[in-house]
Amino acid sequence: MSRFTRSMDFLSLLVNSVPFGQGIADEVVAACLRQAGAQLEDSGSFLVGAGKALAVQLADDTPRLNSILRRLSP
């Protein structure tokens, strides 16, 4: 898991998975990050890094970014 999540490039694939619909894609992003964070030793740093990467990718869609970030809470 740590090798896969070392780079946040995978997030763009999940965020842009339009065929599933935005709501489902956002839930998949949040679930993936929650699960990955649970498997990593330093989950806090991972989630902060993921949040920053999402902020860059979704800079023009603040409501969507906030929705995903809220879903990261257990």
URNORUR-V328142 format. One record per residue. PSI is psi in whole degrees, -180 to 180 (none if undefined). OMEGA is omega in radians with two decimals (none if undefined). Layout:
psi=[PSI;PSI]
omega=[OMEGA;OMEGA]
//
This chain:
psi=[-40;-33;-40;-40;3;-39;141;12;-29;-22;-37;-35;-42;-44;-36;17;68;-36;-25;-13;147;-43;-43;-42;-41;-39;-38;-43;-51;-44;-42;-45;-39;-46;-43;-44;-37;-25;-15;150;-44;71;-33;-47;-39;-48;-35;-45;-41;-40;-41;-42;-41;-37;-37;-46;-33;31;-30;8;67;-41;-40;-43;-48;-38;-45;-45;-37;-33;-12;-21;138;none]
omega=[-3.08;3.10;-3.13;-3.06;3.13;3.08;-3.14;-3.12;-3.12;-3.11;-3.12;3.08;-3.13;-3.11;-3.07;3.14;-3.05;-3.10;-3.13;-3.06;-3.05;-3.12;3.12;3.12;-3.14;3.10;3.10;3.10;-3.11;-3.14;3.12;-3.13;3.08;-3.12;3.13;3.12;-3.14;-3.11;-3.05;-3.12;-3.11;-3.05;-3.14;3.12;3.12;-3.10;3.07;3.10;3.11;3.10;3.10;3.12;3.10;3.13;3.10;-3.10;-3.07;-3.10;-3.12;-3.13;-3.07;3.11;3.12;3.10;-3.14;3.12;3.13;-3.11;3.09;-3.12;3.13;3.13;3.14;none]
//
